[in-house]
Structures are given as structure tokens and as C-alpha cells.
Amino acid sequence: LEAPDTSSFAGGCLERVESWSSLIAYVLDTLNDVSSATRISLMLSETERRSLRLHAGHGVHESLIGTVRCPLGTGIAGRAAALGRITAGRGSTGGPRGYAGSAYVVLPLGQEDECEGVVNITGLPGDTLPSSEILKTWAELGKHAGNAIKGARSLRRAQSASTTDTLTGLPNRLAFEGALKREMERARRAGSSLAIGVCDVDLFKGFNDRYG
């Protein structure tokens, strides 16, 4: 098990704040590398921080991604997220989820009320728990990852607000221009043609005057 450079990890997270998928992959891959675990999963808080949802993982069956949920404050993962403290211990082996070993680490992404989720680490080498020094370093990684995920979420909300009409919830002109630019670039790379369809809605003025 490794004790990685926390500053380098923090910088890597910040570099990926503008790319949600890249950030999540970086956090998972880094923790997977430093722990050498055979099973690692990332759960993010949702619904006003009342629950956690399995968002991504390595060594986790694809059918579980996006479907497994855990109320905040319940279970090992839910309690670790609610308290914002790293949790390590031993659980039962085998069972319906097929755990190969009993040692586990649940790493909160952030602290207490600012916790963005958790990373669950099982299948540790030799079924051995990390030393207190390594756990302390991993906890620092979790804080950096939580800060980056919080920033990425804020950025996504701002981007969504700027490209969505507040009255109808539909994409606005800015969203259209962004989509058009992406599709033009895609067509240019592929060397293919691009068509734009324009629809006119009859008598829409009356609808717009009535409903705003």
C-alpha cells in the first residue's frame, strides 16, 4: 500500500474540474492504484444530501452502477459520509456480494456537512488494513477529491443554468450554439456533411402571449 503525494493529487483534481467524467475517473484510478484493491466504488450524495448513490467503480458489477443507494447515516458508507470521517475495519466475507476478504476502508470525499460522497475500498492486498499513517494520507486525498467534486458540481449547475430557459426548462439559444459548434467540429473531423432542420410552429405568438 502506498502513501501518495497529496499535493500532486490535489493539482490533478483541480486540472479536471471542468471535465466531470475525467475527474471521477482520476479519483477512482488514483485510489485504486495506491490501495491495490480488487474492488473500489465511488458513491455520491444526492437529493439534498439525504442519500448516496453508486456512481462508478472498479471490480463492481455494471448492473449495480446507478442503482445501489444508501440513506445518509445508515450502513458503514452512510455513517462515514454523515460524519465525514474515514472508517476502516473488518466485515463478513462471502455473502451475496461475494467479498473475497473482510478488510474494508470507507473514504469520505470532503468533511461532515460538506461531504460529497464516499469511496468504498475492499479486496485489499493480503486482506490487511492499512496503517494509521497511510489512512491519514488517504483521508487527505478524500478531502482534496471532495473539494474538486464540489467545484465540478457547482460548475455543472452554472453551465446548466446558463443554457436553460428558466420558464420552460428548455435549452436556450446559447445551448443551441454550443451544440451546433460541437456537431460542426464532429462533422469536420469525420469528413461528413451536416444538416440543420428548422421547424416553424404555426400560431405560436398567441400561445406565447397567453402563457408568457
N, CA, C and O of each residue as an XYZ file, in Angstrom:
848
protein
N       0.838     -1.188      0.000
C       0.000      0.000      0.000
C       0.873      1.238      0.000
O       1.936      1.253      0.620
N       0.427      2.288     -0.698
C       1.246      3.473     -0.872
C       0.680      4.680     -0.121
O      -0.511      4.750      0.181
N       1.570      5.618      0.166
C       1.178      6.908      0.722
C       1.549      7.955     -0.322
O       2.667      8.468     -0.295
N       0.632      8.291     -1.253
C       0.952      9.148     -2.392
C       1.136     10.616     -2.021
O       0.837     11.039     -0.905
N       1.630     11.366     -2.976
C       1.826     12.803     -2.820
C       0.466     13.504     -2.884
O      -0.146     13.570     -3.950
N      -0.001     14.019     -1.766
C      -1.329     14.640     -1.715
C      -1.388     15.922     -2.537
O      -2.425     16.232     -3.123
N      -0.288     16.670     -2.587
C      -0.278     17.928     -3.348
C      -0.434     17.657     -4.840
O      -1.168     18.357     -5.536
N       0.263     16.636     -5.320
C       0.168     16.271     -6.728
C      -1.249     15.813     -7.065
O      -1.782     16.139     -8.126
N      -1.847     15.056     -6.153
C      -3.215     14.573     -6.371
C      -4.196     15.740     -6.400
O      -5.093     15.784     -7.243
N      -4.023     16.695     -5.467
C      -4.896     17.870     -5.429
C      -4.815     18.647     -6.734
O      -5.833     19.088     -7.267
N      -3.598     18.812     -7.247
C      -3.420     19.516     -8.511
C      -4.074     18.781     -9.662
O      -4.685     19.397    -10.535
N      -3.945     17.452     -9.665
C      -4.564     16.657    -10.711
C      -6.081     16.769    -10.693
O      -6.722     16.795    -11.744
N      -6.654     16.834     -9.492
C      -8.107     17.000     -9.365
C      -8.553     18.347     -9.911
O      -9.528     18.429    -10.658
N      -7.840     19.399     -9.538
C      -8.213     20.742     -9.974
C      -8.103     20.892    -11.487
O      -8.886     21.617    -12.101
N      -7.133     20.206    -12.087
C      -6.978     20.270    -13.542
C      -8.176     19.663    -14.270
O      -8.417     19.966    -15.438
N      -8.929     18.802    -13.572
C     -10.026     18.075    -14.215
C     -11.409     18.544    -13.784
O     -12.406     17.902    -14.115
N     -11.488     19.649    -13.054
C     -12.777     20.141    -12.556
C     -13.766     20.417    -13.687
O     -14.971     20.232    -13.521
N     -13.257     20.859    -14.832
C     -14.155     21.196    -15.946
C     -14.640     19.973    -16.712
O     -15.526     20.088    -17.559
N     -14.074     18.808    -16.428
C     -14.498     17.566    -17.091
C     -14.934     16.566    -16.027
O     -14.102     15.910    -15.400
N     -16.240     16.456    -15.832
C     -16.798     15.619    -14.773
C     -16.317     14.165    -14.883
O     -15.827     13.603    -13.903
N     -16.451     13.565    -16.045
C     -16.083     12.159    -16.218
C     -14.593     11.936    -15.991
O     -14.189     10.925    -15.416
N     -13.778     12.886    -16.446
C     -12.335     12.778    -16.266
C     -11.963     12.876    -14.794
O     -11.072     12.162    -14.332
N     -12.634     13.751    -14.054
C     -12.359     13.917    -12.625
C     -12.704     12.649    -11.853
O     -11.912     12.175    -11.040
N     -13.896     12.100    -12.113
C     -14.325     10.896    -11.403
C     -13.371      9.741    -11.708
O     -12.987      8.994    -10.807
N     -12.989      9.596    -12.978
C     -12.073      8.525    -13.367
C     -10.712      8.696    -12.696
O     -10.098      7.719    -12.267
N     -10.243      9.945    -12.607
C      -8.941     10.221    -11.990
C      -8.951      9.855    -10.506
O      -8.009      9.233    -10.015
N      -9.997     10.232     -9.802
C     -10.110      9.914     -8.373
C     -10.129      8.408     -8.168
O      -9.392      7.881     -7.334
N     -10.975      7.712     -8.932
C     -11.075      6.257     -8.803
C      -9.760      5.562     -9.146
O      -9.294      4.701     -8.400
N      -9.168      5.938    -10.274
C      -7.937      5.286    -10.731
C      -6.797      5.503     -9.743
O      -6.030      4.582     -9.462
N      -6.688      6.723     -9.217
C      -5.607      7.020     -8.272
C      -5.756      6.199     -7.003
O      -4.791      5.592     -6.539
N      -6.958      6.175     -6.438
C      -7.183      5.415     -5.210
C      -7.052      3.920     -5.452
O      -6.628      3.175     -4.568
N      -7.416      3.487     -6.645
C      -7.246      2.077     -6.997
C      -5.759      1.711     -7.051
O      -5.351      0.645     -6.591
N      -4.961      2.615     -7.622
C      -3.527      2.369     -7.743
C      -2.840      2.354     -6.377
O      -2.026      1.473     -6.100
N      -3.166      3.325     -5.527
C      -2.461      3.425     -4.247
C      -2.893      2.340     -3.263
O      -2.125      1.973     -2.373
N      -4.105      1.826     -3.414
C      -4.601      0.808     -2.483
C      -4.346     -0.611     -2.983
O      -4.294     -1.550     -2.188
N      -4.186     -0.771     -4.307
C      -4.037     -2.097     -4.934
C      -5.222     -2.995     -4.604
O      -5.084     -4.217     -4.540
N      -6.392     -2.387     -4.394
C      -7.590     -3.149     -4.044
C      -8.215     -3.774     -5.290
O      -8.064     -3.258     -6.397
N      -8.913     -4.885     -5.098
C      -9.580     -5.540     -6.226
C     -10.992     -5.015     -6.433
O     -11.610     -5.267     -7.468
N     -11.506     -4.277     -5.438
C     -12.856     -3.739     -5.573
C     -12.890     -2.338     -4.956
O     -12.550     -2.146     -3.788
N     -13.305     -1.374     -5.763
C     -13.385      0.006     -5.279
C     -14.584      0.674     -5.940
O     -14.780      0.558     -7.150
N     -15.376      1.366     -5.148
C     -16.586      2.004     -5.686
C     -16.725      3.412     -5.140
O     -16.319      3.707     -4.016
N     -17.310      4.281     -5.966
C     -17.497      5.678     -5.594
C     -18.985      5.986     -5.526
O     -19.713      5.788     -6.498
N     -19.432      6.470     -4.373
C     -20.829      6.835     -4.173
C     -20.909      8.339     -3.954
O     -20.112      8.898     -3.200
N     -21.861      9.001     -4.605
C     -22.015     10.443     -4.480
C     -23.320     10.789     -3.790
O     -24.319     10.084     -3.936
N     -23.305     11.883     -3.033
C     -24.517     12.320     -2.344
C     -25.504     12.885     -3.353
O     -25.104     13.468     -4.361
N     -26.780     12.714     -3.086
C     -27.836     13.218     -3.947
C     -29.058     13.560     -3.106
O     -29.086     13.297     -1.904
N     -30.071     14.151     -3.744
C     -31.337     14.507     -3.101
C     -31.095     15.269     -1.811
O     -31.432     14.808     -0.721
N     -30.504     16.445     -1.960
C     -30.243     17.328     -0.816
C     -29.451     16.621      0.282
O     -29.703     16.798      1.474
N     -28.481     15.809     -0.164
C     -27.569     15.105      0.743
C     -28.293     14.157      1.700
O     -27.856     13.969      2.836
N     -29.382     13.567      1.252
C     -30.101     12.605      2.088
C     -29.721     11.165      1.794
O     -30.043     10.269      2.573
N     -29.042     10.934      0.684
C     -28.662      9.571      0.328
C     -27.422      9.571     -0.546
O     -27.016     10.599     -1.088
N     -26.833      8.391     -0.668
C     -25.685      8.179     -1.539
C     -26.108      7.249     -2.671
O     -26.925      6.351     -2.467
N     -25.555      7.462     -3.862
C     -25.838      6.584     -4.994
C     -24.530      6.119     -5.611
O     -23.609      6.911     -5.810
N     -24.456      4.827     -5.910
C     -23.262      4.267     -6.533
C     -23.094      4.859     -7.924
O     -23.951      4.688     -8.790
N     -21.985      5.555     -8.130
C     -21.781      6.303     -9.371
C     -20.776      5.643    -10.315
O     -20.929      5.711    -11.534
N     -19.747      5.004     -9.749
C     -18.712      4.390    -10.582
C     -17.922      3.407     -9.733
O     -18.002      3.435     -8.505
N     -17.157      2.536    -10.391
C     -16.354      1.592     -9.628
C     -15.487      0.706    -10.490
O     -15.666      0.630    -11.706
N     -14.538      0.033     -9.845
C     -13.695     -0.986    -10.475
C     -13.948     -2.291     -9.719
O     -13.984     -2.307     -8.489
N     -14.121     -3.374    -10.460
C     -14.391     -4.646     -9.822
C     -15.805     -4.753     -9.304
O     -16.117     -5.631     -8.499
N     -16.669     -3.852     -9.769
C     -18.074     -3.828     -9.352
C     -18.941     -4.163    -10.559
O     -18.695     -3.658    -11.654
N     -19.944     -5.003    -10.376
C     -20.799     -5.388    -11.498
C     -21.514     -4.169    -12.064
O     -22.048     -3.347    -11.320
N     -21.517     -4.064    -13.395
C     -22.094     -2.890    -14.056
C     -23.554     -2.655    -13.699
O     -24.009     -1.511    -13.683
N     -24.291     -3.720    -13.412
C     -25.712     -3.572    -13.106
C     -25.957     -2.807    -11.810
O     -27.057     -2.307    -11.577
N     -24.921     -2.717    -10.962
C     -25.068     -2.011     -9.688
C     -24.860     -0.503     -9.836
O     -25.367      0.280     -9.032
N     -24.108     -0.098    -10.871
C     -23.822      1.325    -11.069
C     -25.115      2.088    -11.347
O     -25.865      1.755    -12.265
N     -25.356      3.105    -10.547
C     -26.539      3.937    -10.725
C     -27.787      3.405    -10.049
O     -28.796      4.107     -9.975
N     -27.736      2.170     -9.552
C     -28.941      1.587     -8.935
C     -28.833      1.441     -7.425
O     -29.837      1.557     -6.722
N     -27.636      1.188     -6.916
C     -27.462      0.998     -5.473
C     -27.496      2.344     -4.758
O     -26.773      3.273     -5.119
N     -28.345      2.433     -3.742
C     -28.464      3.657     -2.950
C     -28.334      3.343     -1.466
O     -28.630      2.234     -1.020
N     -27.886      4.339     -0.713
C     -27.702      4.175      0.725
C     -28.116      5.467      1.420
O     -27.523      6.514      1.161
N     -29.134      5.420      2.310
C     -29.534      6.628      3.038
C     -28.370      7.151      3.879
O     -27.640      6.372      4.491
N     -28.207      8.436      3.904
C     -27.137      9.054      4.684
C     -27.338      8.724      6.168
O     -28.443      8.853      6.697
N     -26.267      8.302      6.824
C     -26.346      7.997      8.240
C     -26.611      6.541      8.546
O     -26.545      6.137      9.707
N     -26.913      5.733      7.524
C     -27.162      4.313      7.740
C     -26.118      3.485      7.002
O     -25.619      3.886      5.950
N     -25.795      2.326      7.568
C     -24.762      1.490      6.968
C     -23.389      2.118      7.153
O     -23.272      3.265      7.586
N     -22.362      1.365      6.825
C     -20.994      1.859      7.012
C     -20.721      3.069      6.133
O     -20.170      4.066      6.599
N     -21.107      2.985      4.854
C     -20.862      4.091      3.924
C     -21.664      5.324      4.321
O     -21.137      6.436      4.315
N     -22.942      5.134      4.668
C     -23.802      6.260      5.041
C     -23.324      6.968      6.298
O     -23.394      8.193      6.393
N     -22.837      6.193      7.267
C     -22.340      6.806      8.512
C     -21.026      7.546      8.274
O     -20.811      8.627      8.822
N     -20.146      6.962      7.452
C     -18.867      7.623      7.156
C     -19.097      8.956      6.456
O     -18.398      9.934      6.720
N     -20.100      8.988      5.544
C     -20.415     10.231      4.838
C     -21.017     11.255      5.786
O     -20.676     12.437      5.725
N     -21.916     10.806      6.671
C     -22.568     11.724      7.599
C     -21.576     12.335      8.581
O     -21.687     13.510      8.930
N     -20.601     11.536      9.028
C     -19.612     12.016      9.990
C     -18.432     12.705      9.309
O     -17.721     13.496      9.930
N     -18.228     12.394      8.018
C     -17.092     12.967      7.308
C     -15.769     12.456      7.815
O     -14.767     13.170      7.784
N     -15.759     11.191      8.296
C     -14.531     10.602      8.846
C     -14.241      9.273      8.165
O     -15.148      8.491      7.883
N     -12.955      9.032      7.904
C     -12.546      7.776      7.295
C     -12.859      6.635      8.254
O     -12.679      6.766      9.465
N     -13.327      5.521      7.711
C     -13.712      4.368      8.511
C     -13.017      3.133      7.975
O     -13.057      2.864      6.774
N     -12.380      2.381      8.859
C     -11.698      1.152      8.459
C     -12.035      0.053      9.454
O     -12.178      0.313     10.649
N     -12.160     -1.171      8.964
C     -12.487     -2.274      9.861
C     -12.589     -3.578      9.105
O     -12.041     -3.735      8.014
N     -13.307     -4.518      9.714
C     -13.488     -5.833      9.105
C     -14.959     -6.209      9.121
O     -15.651     -6.036     10.124
N     -15.419     -6.722      8.002
C     -16.798     -7.154      7.886
C     -16.854     -8.635      7.581
O     -15.848     -9.335      7.697
N     -18.023     -9.116      7.191
C     -18.182    -10.528      6.880
C     -17.682    -10.808      5.470
O     -17.730     -9.936      4.602
N     -17.202    -12.030      5.246
C     -16.738    -12.434      3.918
C     -17.854    -13.163      3.180
O     -18.844    -13.580      3.782
N     -17.682    -13.311      1.879
C     -18.666    -14.043      1.083
C     -19.966    -13.283      0.962
O     -19.961    -12.074      0.729
N     -21.077    -13.975      1.116
C     -22.386    -13.343      1.023
C     -22.780    -13.083     -0.415
O     -22.046    -13.434     -1.339
N     -23.964    -12.455     -0.613
C     -24.471    -12.225     -1.974
C     -23.576    -11.331     -2.820
O     -23.623    -11.403     -4.048
N     -22.768    -10.497     -2.195
C     -21.888     -9.606     -2.963
C     -20.513    -10.207     -3.211
O     -19.686     -9.623     -3.912
N     -20.275    -11.379     -2.630
C     -19.060    -12.118     -2.951
C     -17.766    -11.448     -2.529
O     -16.795    -11.465     -3.286
N     -17.723    -10.849     -1.322
C     -16.487    -10.230     -0.870
C     -15.434    -11.302     -0.614
O     -15.682    -12.290      0.077
N     -14.254    -11.082     -1.191
C     -13.180    -12.062     -1.039
C     -12.505    -11.942      0.324
O     -11.998    -12.935      0.848
N     -12.489    -10.749      0.903
C     -11.851    -10.533      2.199
C     -12.736     -9.714      3.107
O     -13.798     -9.248      2.696
N     -12.300     -9.535      4.349
C     -13.133     -8.819      5.316
C     -12.677     -7.388      5.562
O     -13.448     -6.574      6.070
N     -11.423     -7.067      5.206
C     -10.902     -5.720      5.471
C     -11.528     -4.698      4.531
O     -11.656     -4.945      3.331
N     -11.915     -3.557      5.077
C     -12.508     -2.509      4.241
C     -12.069     -1.132      4.734
O     -11.711     -0.950      5.898
N     -12.107     -0.169      3.811
C     -11.870      1.247      4.134
C     -12.937      2.052      3.410
O     -13.151      1.868      2.212
N     -13.607      2.944      4.131
C     -14.572      3.859      3.522
C     -14.009      5.261      3.675
O     -13.825      5.766      4.782
N     -13.743      5.869      2.534
C     -13.068      7.167      2.499
C     -14.059      8.269      2.139
O     -14.553      8.292      1.011
N     -14.368      9.188      3.064
C     -15.296     10.286      2.735
C     -14.658     11.287      1.785
O     -13.464     11.571      1.880
N     -15.451     11.817      0.877
C     -14.983     12.824     -0.079
C     -15.418     14.184      0.447
O     -16.474     14.694      0.072
N     -14.610     14.762      1.307
C     -14.966     16.009      1.958
C     -15.071     15.808      3.458
O     -14.567     14.822      3.995
N     -15.719     16.736      4.130
C     -15.843     16.673      5.569
C     -17.267     16.991      6.010
O     -17.868     17.953      5.532
N     -17.797     16.196      6.908
C     -19.084     16.423      7.563
C     -20.149     16.934      6.605
O     -20.467     16.261      5.624
N     -20.719     18.138      6.873
C     -21.830     18.618      6.051
C     -21.406     18.995      4.633
O     -22.257     19.280      3.791
N     -20.102     19.000      4.358
C     -19.615     19.292      3.009
C     -19.129     18.023      2.313
O     -18.430     18.099      1.302
N     -19.492     16.864      2.846
C     -19.073     15.595      2.254
C     -19.851     15.342      0.967
O     -21.082     15.344      0.967
N     -19.127     15.126     -0.128
C     -19.749     14.926     -1.440
C     -20.044     13.459     -1.733
O     -20.715     13.153     -2.718
N     -19.559     12.555     -0.901
C     -19.779     11.137     -1.111
C     -18.699     10.327     -0.424
O     -18.018     10.824      0.473
N     -18.540      9.080     -0.842
C     -17.519      8.208     -0.252
C     -16.915      7.315     -1.328
O     -17.506      7.093     -2.385
N     -15.726      6.811     -1.031
C     -15.117      5.759     -1.843
C     -14.982      4.531     -0.950
O     -14.355      4.593      0.107
N     -15.573      3.413     -1.378
C     -15.507      2.160     -0.631
C     -14.381      1.306     -1.202
O     -14.350      1.051     -2.406
N     -13.460      0.863     -0.357
C     -12.307      0.081     -0.797
C     -12.317     -1.261     -0.084
O     -12.237     -1.316      1.143
N     -12.415     -2.345     -0.849
C     -12.345     -3.699     -0.301
C     -11.433     -4.532     -1.190
O     -10.961     -4.069     -2.229
N     -11.191     -5.775     -0.763
C     -10.264     -6.606     -1.520
C      -8.850     -6.083     -1.417
O      -8.125     -6.058     -2.411
N      -8.444     -5.662     -0.224
C      -7.097     -5.123     -0.007
C      -6.059     -6.242     -0.037
O      -6.377     -7.377      0.317
N      -4.829     -5.948     -0.452
C      -3.787     -6.975     -0.542
C      -3.590     -7.709      0.773
O      -3.379     -7.090      1.816
N      -3.660     -9.040      0.715
C      -3.475     -9.832      1.917
C      -4.574     -9.646      2.940
O      -4.437    -10.055      4.093
N      -5.677     -9.021      2.512
C      -6.788     -8.735      3.431
C      -6.282     -8.017      4.686
O      -6.719     -8.288      5.805
N      -5.336     -7.082      4.453
C      -4.694     -6.362      5.557
C      -5.128     -4.908      5.561
O      -5.148     -4.258      4.516
N      -5.472     -4.398      6.731
C      -5.860     -2.991      6.859
C      -4.629     -2.097      6.765
O      -3.570     -2.462      7.274
N      -4.743     -0.937      6.127
C      -3.610     -0.011      6.029
C      -3.209      0.517      7.409
O      -4.002      0.502      8.350
N      -1.977      0.977      7.506
C      -1.503      1.565      8.760
C      -2.212      2.894      9.010
O      -2.810      3.469      8.100
N      -2.143      3.364     10.222
C      -2.791      4.631     10.582
C      -2.198      5.791      9.792
O      -2.895      6.756      9.477
N      -0.912      5.696      9.475
C      -0.257      6.769      8.712
C      -0.794      6.814      7.282
O      -1.059      7.888      6.741
N      -0.951      5.636      6.679
C      -1.498      5.577      5.321
C      -2.948      6.036      5.307
O      -3.362      6.759      4.401
N      -3.723      5.622      6.304
C      -5.123      6.049      6.385
C      -5.231      7.564      6.506
O      -6.132      8.180      5.938
N      -4.317      8.148      7.242
C      -4.301      9.607      7.393
C      -4.054     10.281      6.043
O      -4.687     11.284      5.713
N      -3.127      9.717      5.272
C      -2.840     10.271      3.947
C      -4.025     10.087      3.012
O      -4.371     10.996      2.258
N      -4.652      8.907      3.058
C      -5.836      8.662      2.227
C      -6.957      9.631      2.569
O      -7.690     10.081      1.689
N      -7.086      9.952      3.856
C      -8.111     10.904      4.278
C      -7.875     12.271      3.632
O      -8.824     12.956      3.251
N      -6.596     12.662      3.512
C      -6.266     13.920      2.853
C      -6.644     13.872      1.370
O      -7.132     14.853      0.808
N      -6.411     12.716      0.749
C      -6.806     12.561     -0.654
C      -8.314     12.737     -0.788
O      -8.794     13.377     -1.724
N      -9.052     12.164      0.152
C     -10.504     12.282      0.122
C     -10.972     13.724      0.225
O     -11.925     14.115     -0.448
N     -10.314     14.519      1.059
C     -10.675     15.927      1.211
C     -10.439     16.692     -0.092
O     -11.275     17.488     -0.518
N      -9.286     16.437     -0.717
C      -8.983     17.109     -1.986
C      -9.984     16.701     -3.067
O     -10.465     17.539     -3.831
N     -10.288     15.411     -3.121
C     -11.240     14.923     -4.121
C     -12.616     15.532     -3.875
O     -13.304     15.914     -4.821
N     -13.018     15.625     -2.610
C     -14.315     16.216     -2.273
C     -14.406     17.672     -2.696
O     -15.434     18.106     -3.217
N     -13.339     18.429     -2.475
C     -13.331     19.838     -2.876
C     -13.466     19.980     -4.391
O     -14.189     20.847     -4.883
N     -12.754     19.111     -5.125
C     -12.816     19.173     -6.588
C     -14.200     18.787     -7.097
O     -14.725     19.422     -8.012
N     -14.796     17.747     -6.509
C     -16.133     17.313     -6.930
C     -17.169     18.393     -6.613
O     -18.092     18.619     -7.395
N     -17.014     19.056     -5.472
C     -17.908     20.157     -5.127
C     -17.797     21.277     -6.160
O     -18.809     21.825     -6.599
N     -16.565     21.614     -6.545
C     -16.363     22.648     -7.558
C     -16.925     22.238     -8.904
O     -17.520     23.053     -9.609
N     -16.737     20.969     -9.264
C     -17.248     20.474    -10.550
C     -18.771     20.505    -10.578
O     -19.371     20.823    -11.606
N     -19.392     20.178     -9.459
C     -20.859     20.215     -9.389
C     -21.371     21.649     -9.530
O     -22.354     21.893    -10.230
N     -20.709     22.589     -8.869
C     -21.108     23.994     -8.974
C     -20.972     24.482    -10.409
O     -21.823     25.218    -10.909
N     -19.889     24.063    -11.068
C     -19.662     24.459    -12.459
C     -20.743     23.883    -13.362
O     -21.236     24.573    -14.255
N     -21.117     22.628    -13.141
C     -22.158     21.993    -13.961
C     -23.505     22.692    -13.772
O     -24.251     22.886    -14.731
N     -23.810     23.071    -12.521
C     -25.072     23.784    -12.266
C     -25.078     25.132    -12.956
O     -26.090     25.537    -13.528
N     -23.937     25.837    -12.906
C     -23.850     27.147    -13.552
C     -23.988     27.015    -15.067
O     -24.656     27.821    -15.713
N     -23.348     25.990    -15.622
C     -23.436     25.771    -17.070
C     -24.863     25.424    -17.470
O     -25.352     25.883    -18.502
N     -25.530     24.615    -16.653
C     -26.909     24.236    -16.949
C     -27.828     25.444    -16.882
O     -28.715     25.606    -17.720
N     -27.610     26.304    -15.869
C     -28.447     27.496    -15.714
C     -28.257     28.461    -16.883
O     -29.202     29.129    -17.303
N     -27.043     28.532    -17.402
C     -26.774     29.487    -18.484
C     -27.290     29.003    -19.834
O     -27.435     29.800    -20.760
N     -27.567     27.714    -19.957
C     -28.023     27.179    -21.238
C     -29.466     26.677    -21.194
O     -29.917     25.994    -22.112
N     -30.191     27.020    -20.118
C     -31.573     26.559    -19.963
C     -32.500     27.737    -19.742
O     -32.209     28.618    -18.934
N     -33.619     27.756    -20.460
C     -34.624     28.798    -20.267
C     -35.313     28.574    -18.927
O     -35.825     27.485    -18.669
N     -35.332     29.586    -18.080
C     -35.865     29.419    -16.728
C     -37.366     29.165    -16.707
O     -37.864     28.518    -15.786
N     -38.097     29.661    -17.705
C     -39.552     29.488    -17.719
C     -39.960     28.092    -18.186
O     -40.790     27.442    -17.551
N     -39.386     27.636    -19.283
C     -39.807     26.362    -19.867
C     -38.910     25.186    -19.511
O     -39.314     24.030    -19.632
N     -37.683     25.488    -19.068
C     -36.743     24.415    -18.799
C     -36.123     23.837    -20.055
O     -35.420     22.828    -19.996
N     -36.381     24.476    -21.205
C     -35.851     24.004    -22.481
C     -34.478     24.621    -22.764
O     -34.161     25.689    -22.239
N     -33.664     23.958    -23.586
C     -32.372     24.538    -23.974
C     -32.585     25.880    -24.676
O     -33.498     26.021    -25.491
N     -31.743     26.862    -24.358
C     -31.881     28.183    -24.964
C     -30.935     28.349    -26.161
O     -30.311     27.388    -26.612
N     -30.842     29.587    -26.666
C     -30.005     29.841    -27.845
C     -28.542     29.516    -27.581
O     -27.854     29.007    -28.466
N     -28.056     29.805    -26.371
C     -26.664     29.515    -26.035
C     -26.396     28.010    -26.118
O     -25.340     27.579    -26.581
N     -27.383     27.215    -25.655
C     -27.244     25.761    -25.737
C     -27.207     25.309    -27.188
O     -26.428     24.430    -27.556
N     -28.062     25.923    -28.013
C     -28.091     25.582    -29.437
C     -26.752     25.893    -30.101
O     -26.219     25.082    -30.858
N     -26.216     27.077    -29.807
C     -24.956     27.467    -30.430
C     -23.817     26.531    -29.999
O     -22.933     26.203    -30.790
N     -23.859     26.112    -28.734
C     -22.842     25.174    -28.250
C     -22.960     23.830    -28.936
O     -21.960     23.240    -29.347
N     -24.209     23.340    -29.060
C     -24.434     22.054    -29.729
C     -24.040     22.126    -31.199
O     -23.447     21.191    -31.737
N     -24.375     23.252    -31.852
C     -24.033     23.421    -33.262
C     -22.518     23.400    -33.459
O     -22.013     22.779    -34.394
N     -21.807     24.080    -32.575
C     -20.345     24.117    -32.680
C     -19.756     22.721    -32.522
O     -18.857     22.330    -33.267
N     -20.274     21.960    -31.532
C     -19.765     20.598    -31.321
C     -20.020     19.708    -32.534
O     -19.150     18.940    -32.947
N     -21.225     19.818    -33.102
C     -21.566     18.964    -34.239
C     -20.781     19.351    -35.490
O     -20.419     18.493    -36.295
N     -20.524     20.640    -35.646
C     -19.705     21.075    -36.783
C     -18.288     20.537    -36.658
O     -17.691     20.099    -37.642
N     -17.754     20.573    -35.442
C     -16.407     20.052    -35.225
C     -16.369     18.546    -35.440
O     -15.406     18.013    -35.991
N     -17.444     17.854    -34.994
C     -17.516     16.406    -35.186
C     -17.563     16.049    -36.679
O     -16.880     15.130    -37.132
N     -18.394     16.804    -37.440
C     -18.517     16.559    -38.881
C     -17.206     16.847    -39.589
O     -16.832     16.145    -40.529
N     -16.505     17.887    -39.135
C     -15.220     18.238    -39.752
C     -14.194     17.126    -39.519
O     -13.446     16.763    -40.426
N     -14.165     16.590    -38.295
C     -13.217     15.510    -38.005
C     -13.540     14.250    -38.810
O     -12.643     13.556    -39.290
N     -14.833     13.969    -38.948
C     -15.258     12.754    -39.653
C     -15.274     12.933    -41.164
O     -15.381     11.959    -41.909
N     -15.167     14.188    -41.617
C     -15.235     14.455    -43.043
C     -16.622     14.199    -43.607
O     -16.766     13.826    -44.771
N     -17.637     14.399    -42.787
C     -19.014     14.133    -43.213
C     -19.788     15.443    -43.320
O     -19.334     16.491    -42.861
N     -20.980     15.361    -43.943
C     -21.821     16.549    -44.078
C     -22.669     16.735    -42.828
O     -22.784     15.837    -41.995
N     -23.256     17.914    -42.718
C     -24.084     18.235    -41.557
C     -25.339     18.965    -42.019
O     -25.258     19.904    -42.811
N     -26.484     18.541    -41.535
C     -27.744     19.187    -41.897
C     -28.400     19.782    -40.653
O     -28.294     19.236    -39.554
N     -29.079     20.912    -40.849
C     -29.816     21.544    -39.751
C     -31.278     21.643    -40.162
O     -31.602     22.200    -41.211
N     -32.147     21.103    -39.335
C     -33.574     21.165    -39.614
C     -34.215     22.293    -38.823
O     -33.993     22.406    -37.617
N     -35.008     23.132    -39.485
C     -35.683     24.246    -38.821
C     -37.193     24.028    -38.886
O     -37.755     23.840    -39.965
N     -37.841     24.054    -37.727
C     -39.294     23.850    -37.660
C     -39.977     25.155    -37.278
O     -39.523     25.866    -36.382
N     -41.046     25.455    -37.949
C     -41.825     26.652    -37.631
C     -43.149     26.211    -36.999
O     -43.875     25.389    -37.559
N     -43.447     26.772    -35.828
C     -44.689     26.428    -35.128
C     -45.749     27.469    -35.470
O     -45.610     28.640    -35.115
N     -46.803     27.047    -36.157
C     -47.869     27.967    -36.557
C     -48.610     28.518    -35.337
O     -48.837     27.814    -34.353
N     -48.982     29.803    -35.432
C     -49.802     30.462    -34.411
C     -49.146     30.455    -33.028
O     -49.833     30.511    -32.009
N     -47.834     30.386    -33.002
C     -47.162     30.323    -31.698
C     -47.262     31.651    -30.946
O     -47.190     31.665    -29.717
N     -47.425     32.757    -31.657
C     -47.493     34.061    -30.999
C     -48.636     34.108    -29.996
O     -48.481     34.641    -28.898
N     -49.777     33.553    -30.370
C     -50.909     33.552    -29.443
C     -50.615     32.755    -28.186
O     -50.976     33.167    -27.083
N     -49.966     31.623    -28.351
C     -49.573     30.785    -27.211
C     -48.595     31.526    -26.318
O     -48.697     31.495    -25.091
N     -47.643     32.193    -26.958
C     -46.613     32.931    -26.207
C     -47.246     34.133    -25.478
O     -46.886     34.417    -24.336
N     -48.170     34.828    -26.123
C     -48.837     35.967    -25.474
C     -49.659     35.524    -24.271
O     -49.719     36.218    -23.256
N     -50.292     34.358    -24.398
C     -51.149     33.881    -23.310
C     -50.368     33.344    -22.128
O     -50.708     33.621    -20.978
N     -49.317     32.573    -22.403
C     -48.588     31.903    -21.331
C     -47.241     32.529    -21.004
O     -46.533     32.066    -20.110
N     -46.892     33.588    -21.736
C     -45.622     34.250    -21.426
C     -44.426     33.531    -21.985
O     -43.295     33.979    -21.800
